[in-house]
Amino acid sequence: MQRGATRRSRFEIIASILSLCSGGPTQKTQIMYRCNLSYEQLQKYLEYLTRAGFLEVVWEHDKDFYRATEAGREFMRGFQALESLVRLRK
């Protein structure tokens, strides 16, 4: 790890995935690269988020795409509210 770099929490990774997928249907490879995840990490998070009902799989042009559900967008709003509270306390 680079000097001064910090590890992202599980919630930060989930929030970045949901944020990306809130903009519309997103392919796995886009999620993996834009959220800076390994393929194994990607699989783990996508499985968890779909099981939890935060993401849904959408078929378009014979490919899997992922889209944030209303529950996923609600999680994002809550996470962003908590994050802003923490920033105010620093």
SULPE-V273863 format. One record per residue. PSI is psi in radians with two decimals (999 if undefined). Layout:
<<PSI> <PSI>>
This chain:
<<2.50> <2.64> <2.28> <-0.18> <2.53> <2.64> <2.51> <2.54> <2.89> <-0.71> <-0.64> <-0.69> <-0.79> <-0.78> <-0.69> <-0.67> <-0.84> <-0.65> <-0.80> <-0.76> <-0.12> <-0.35> <-0.04> <3.03> <2.32> <2.37> <2.74> <-0.80> <-0.64> <-0.75> <-0.82> <-0.85> <-0.78> <-0.48> <0.05> <1.01> <2.64> <2.89> <-0.71> <-0.77> <-0.76> <-0.86> <-0.78> <-0.82> <-0.72> <-0.71> <-0.82> <-0.83> <-0.58> <-0.71> <-0.65> <-0.18> <0.28> <-0.42> <2.64> <2.62> <2.30> <2.30> <2.14> <2.28> <0.72> <0.51> <2.66> <2.31> <2.73> <2.41> <2.42> <2.41> <3.09> <-0.67> <-0.66> <-0.72> <-0.60> <-0.73> <-0.80> <-0.80> <-0.76> <-0.75> <-0.79> <-0.65> <-0.78> <-0.71> <-0.70> <-0.59> <-0.73> <-0.73> <-0.63> <-0.51> <-0.26> <999>>
